[in-house]
Amino acid sequence: MAAKTLSDHGINDFLILEATDKIGGRMVSTDFSGYTVEIGANWVEGVGGKHVNPIWELAKRYNLRMSKSNFDNISSNVYNEEGRLLPLSETKPHFDIADACQSYLDVLSNSLNAHDEEDISLTTGQRLFGLIPTSPLDMAIDYSYYDFEIAEPPRVTSLKNVLPNPTFVEYGDDEYFVCDKRGYSYIPKQLAKDFLKHENEIIIDPRLQLQKVVRHIEYSANGVRIETEDNSTFYSKYAILSVSLGVLKSRLITYQPDLPYWKIKTFYQFDMSIYTKIFLKFPYTFWLTGPGTEFFLYTDDSRGYYTYWQHLENEYPGSNIIFVTVTDDESRRIEQQSDEETKGEIMQVLRKLFGKDIPEPENILVPRWWKNRLHGGSYTNWPIGVSEADFDRMKAPVGPLYFTGEHTSSNFNGYVHGAYLAGIATAETLVDCIKYKKCKEITSNDLPWMNPNTTQVTNKTEQTCNGVCCKAIQQERESLRSFYIDTIDSLQHALTNKCKPS
Ligand SMILES: Cc1cc2nc3c(=O)[nH]c(=O)nc-3n(C[C@H](O)[C@H](O)[C@H](O)COP(=O)(O)OP(=O)(O)OC[C@H]3O[C@@H](n4cnc5c(N)ncnc54)[C@H](O)[C@@H]3O)c2cc1C
């Protein structure tokens, strides 16, 4: 969308450098035993509200096959630790309390924001309400309300910035599950065809360069020099960096000069969560199918242990495919073990729920988002402790380097529509700079002592540094600056040594 927006504004001398052999990024599908499954983004989230989600519009325009997800019935589909399907009379009171608590958290968040009060975590909010989910049932319900959406536990998540979820407030509560042979990535592929040369479905425009893994960026007021893994070099006046926050946090790309402290700090403070859908194909279905059965929960003593299940019989009747979603530490744990081990754990759970005689799966698919160096996780979550001013630094340009991607969308981070809107917004900022010379400067909220080269540093220091305190402030500033630089240097040194091939 960033490139398309530049093109829409008549700026066409750009290159798109993409590491993989296709576009779409985290919108990615694969063939799984003859069926197209989405390993990454799956739902158009936020439909039926006061505004129209732009992704919904595109999905309709391209006639994407989708099915509306009905999560309401999940309270009828809860299995306890022994595998017993719990009657609604047993589960409903727990869901009702979770509902009430969520409404309370929405109101509390609005109130904290309105009064400019300090942020708290979702867990703190839950405690204020009087809910402490500790039983396997309450933990599973809690997991389904929060982790299943934001992929991190409530205790790390910012109440003020995450609830009420702007996606559902703005665009509505409905969610549509994409189940199209062409994949969810049909949308970005079609958008690319709007402005890149193509023959039928294939983009042949030389401005799209695939399999170019960016590894080094040099930048100055005069422009940008980019090196890719295949030793190609590219020069440009400006660059828009649209890699994920996981990549920004990693050292996959090095910078000369290094990015300023305030920028790196913001990357490290924000969270890249992990959300993993593990697909299994069986010779036949042994789980409940039919209306209202699509989603079910398994409650376990260990929070988030293979809790959230979904079958694909509504979307692909006769496919005999089921998938379970895990997140965060469970995803990390599972990514580090073999698929056989994961299959063994999953089968233990399924045998509890559906009996010892169920068949072995014919196929299993375990995506590894965290280990993938081009993603470093699934999508961002706003953690407690990051203010909006901090967040503004996420998208702030550094000289000729501009930043975009879902992680730069303050309202819709973590979503496809967030990435889409961020691409437009960042490109428009760059267009303002290129065409109208309205170039965005680094804000005065930056940590000035870490960034001695910006003019604002001098101004700010001059304003605050006077009389007898001046020397002390300067000394403090210098010692803090060298402390951080030394720490970063020694850490980098230690890591480089550690990473040297033995
Ligand atoms: C498992 C999962 C489930 C999700 N579910 C949903 C959902 O149901 N609904 C929803 O709205 N959102 C969902 N999301 C989030 C959504 O997919 C993302 O927010 C969105 O696709 C991010 O788009 P982006 O352009 O910011 O980043 P990306 O799509 O990650 O694009 C970044 C691109 O940069 C490339 N790249 C990385 N490093 C380099 C490098 N060094 N050099 C060159 N290129 C590089 C990558 O290959 C990638 O193509 C999900 C994500 C995941 C992973």
The ligand as an ORCA input file, in Angstrom:
! r2SCAN-3c Opt
* xyz 0 1
  C      -0.582    -16.379     12.512
  C      -1.152    -15.026     12.230
  C      -2.511    -14.810     12.300
  C      -3.046    -13.558     12.025
  N      -4.401    -13.407     11.993
  C      -4.930    -12.233     11.565
  C      -6.311    -12.140     11.296
  O      -7.048    -13.135     11.387
  N      -6.806    -10.937     10.907
  C      -6.003     -9.837     10.758
  O      -6.511     -8.751     10.400
  N      -4.678     -9.919     10.970
  C      -4.120    -11.085     11.341
  N      -2.771    -11.208     11.483
  C      -1.927    -10.010     11.372
  C      -1.676     -9.589      9.924
  O      -1.279    -10.695      9.167
  C      -0.570     -8.547      9.916
  O      -0.914     -7.486     10.780
  C      -0.307     -7.944      8.536
  O      -0.402     -8.896      7.515
  C       1.075     -7.328      8.568
  O       1.362     -6.698      7.352
  P       2.698     -5.835      7.225
  O       2.733     -5.302      5.846
  O       2.808     -4.891      8.352
  O       3.896     -6.860      7.450
  P       4.285     -8.177      6.640
  O       3.092     -8.770      6.015
  O       5.071     -9.017      7.575
  O       5.227     -7.636      5.489
  C       6.595     -7.438      5.699
  C       7.344     -8.009      4.512
  O       8.741     -7.759      4.710
  C       9.459     -8.874      4.231
  N      10.790     -8.831      4.869
  C      11.113     -9.133      6.146
  N      12.429     -8.932      6.355
  C      12.938     -8.495      5.183
  C      14.243     -8.111      4.767
  N      15.291     -8.131      5.602
  N      14.434     -7.729      3.475
  C      13.386     -7.686      2.606
  N      12.120     -8.029      2.961
  C      11.907     -8.424      4.230
  C       8.628    -10.064      4.625
  O       8.946    -11.191      3.845
  C       7.219     -9.529      4.369
  O       6.789     -9.824      3.067
  C      -2.201    -12.461     11.711
  C      -0.825    -12.673     11.624
  C      -0.302    -13.932     11.869
  C       1.170    -14.156     11.718
*
